[in-house]
């Protein structure tokens, strides 16, 4: 049994005045489950049998009114409330840093209304992403939002950290899909923000809550745009001699206003992994992929020797960089039969102009089929004694080369690093780094891991990048918020203090005080 | 000489500590010029030689720092500050309801940087819309924002009331183009909001200022997306037997994700005016157009008899409704040569499916050529003793028929009314009503005019519409903000009080206290 915080004694009695007994738990297994997320830190802690930040209680409200009652109560008592969706976050955004109440919204999972006339859907925030998408599909629609966490995450989680799906180049990020929200404020007031026809002549206050990671209010419902299911799709693969040629092709495409649904460019090492994965059976482990990717070095980087090699990641990285290899680009188009072939033809022309060699449909189709599987491949690495994580930063095109080099350099000092570019816009692109390291103990791993994050994010900021593209900020990136926001951070903190004077809403996240 | 308000005596001396003498004016002609906008009320007042809400002083700051100094000074003294751009507003958004300082931003008109790599432009908010667009064109870009006020309005004005351009179906409204802003708060603090790559993982605080009509801060700079100039365009005209058939065609188009740059559907009377205009030389007056449109009734609705007929507008309207006639739809497509013909062909098919009869390129090309001229045709009507105005409301598709009928009915009680539908989205559409009335005196006209607005907006709200699409709220629509925002209005007022405790920022606008 984990001890309760002093101020939480008597919480059970008080909460039972607000909710039914089956909506409240103080049990250790529940508190442990809600004390972690899908971050690598949580995995490391779980492996060393330590859950650092368990909440004191877990509650399962079933309506906005119940959420309001919990908040009003917690606000009066100064007890932290941590909104919780699928637990798929990777930045510590749901860690209960000061204990308090984990507010699980998963019982609020109703699709209130799918409106074919308005092409939108009103949905409660606790619904699971994949279940939601399937229900929309059944009615002929799609949300167009496919994060790799779709099987785990909830709509509320999408909104809380401005999630991006794999087809973001066509459908935008989740914030581009929101027409209206229902949000419960710290004092229990319920606001409905957003007006009809997505075209109010006045300011858009809902944008203050979307992306606030539960620090300014709890989102309980949203009205989201939906789209017709595409008539057809087309996938193209290209190999580029350099990463630069590849991203210039993507930039050329988007700035000419040819919008793919997906554009994924892999650096050399990540291209090897992707290729190796394609050449093997589905279900292959990253370790095996890595083995394949490292084939030319296979005599010394067998599974065991990799651990050895990771003691000198810089050396390993240089050896891999010296190998010949190309960069893979996958482009997808979907939509109307009358437009998709023309878009694909334009894209092929632009890629050819940038030295892209056509590879056919294969790589794209393979990616499409396996696009969610990577998510479940990090955790097994920990079982083999490694640690690994992903880091998504972004920059405008101009800063992209510098950003790629700087972050790669910073991580490369301590771990093997690869990257792909999977969310592109006319003005810039995000970079998704994956890194793998090794230390003998969990403790040593965590120490090195923290150092990697610290140094990589510092490099990101120095290179003119933004520290977060779609994973949110949580705890992991919080220290860099002042650099990201500049003088506006002090103003943002003032807004937080005024909207949540008792600081009960998910304290310590987004750079706000714990 | 208009008398100064008591608290403004000594203002000159104080302002000269902040700005140069040539940046300050207390002259009556200046105060009169800045006491009005382009609203019909301002025209009526000017005709009866009355400027109701002149500021006490006009200042022309030349930098964000100077704006900050003016605001800090005004904040300490409790003097209202009214940001002023081109004066093209039509809702009283710049009337100095409590006197104070008109803050003209037109000297802050610099294009700071056009960035081809990022496809964006950093620009000061006082720049004129047309000058800005031409400079972008010279560099091969377009903003894609073409409000009919483009020759008069400024970028700051666009942002202040969430302006929509004529090509909004392709490029979005101005708020969709903003990547970052610089805003000066009531106390003089300068904030820069918005991060690199348009993809911050965190909340978007700039949306609180875009559309706030200067009530929460003064926008001094913005970074806006730009687009390549289109390779080609295509215009199509269709006539529909009913308005319903026409908007179903537009809805079908957008919901199938075929996006025109422009979709303009005119109701029967507005179609007649458009047709009559096309059949005459350029420069024709609305009165003559109206004569042409009313041709079948011409024996009694000559220019003079129209005044007589407008005594019984309901009767006139019914007679016109009984005439045979079609509804004109203009569709435009622009962009890549490889895509535009396919889009136009899809559009033609969808229109045919909704009983649309193809009219060729003519109507669209004519509209394109004359698309800004309507703006200058309301004022001459006042010279002939009429009063006229436009009112833009919006609704989701489902509410659109009810909204059209209700507002038309409400206005039709007092004036001749016509409408077109010029900003369509997958979820809904705006309706742009034009009305013409007549009373013998300016005083009687204004009284009737106020009644029309009151009753039409009440009808709009009752029909599930939103009171503003792109003209903002200002004073004219302020009374209906509580209905529009519901319980969130009280919260919004709280935010206003906290951001501007002395209530100096454009008081009385957007439904806030005067």
Interface residues (C-beta under 8 A of the other chain):
Chain A: X115 X117 X118 X119 X120 X161 X162 X164 X173 X175 X179 X185 X189 X190 X191 X192 X193 X195 X196 X197 X198 X199 X200 X201 X202 X203 X204 X205 X206 X207 X208 X209 X210 X211 X212 X213 X216 X225 X227 X228 X255 X256 X257 X258 X335 X336 X338 X339 X342 X343 X345 X346 X394 X395 X396 X397 X398 X399 X423 X425 X426 X427 X428 X429 X430 X464 X465 X466 X467 X468 X469 X470 X471 X472 X473 X477 X481 X484 X485 X486 X487 X488 X491 X492 X495 X498 X510
Chain B: X115 X117 X118 X119 X120 X161 X162 X164 X173 X175 X179 X185 X189 X190 X191 X192 X193 X195 X196 X197 X198 X199 X200 X201 X202 X203 X204 X205 X206 X207 X208 X209 X210 X211 X212 X213 X216 X225 X227 X228 X255 X256 X257 X258 X335 X336 X338 X339 X342 X343 X345 X346 X394 X395 X396 X397 X398 X399 X423 X425 X426 X427 X428 X429 X430 X464 X465 X466 X467 X468 X469 X470 X471 X472 X473 X477 X481 X484 X485 X486 X487 X488 X491 X492 X495 X498 X510
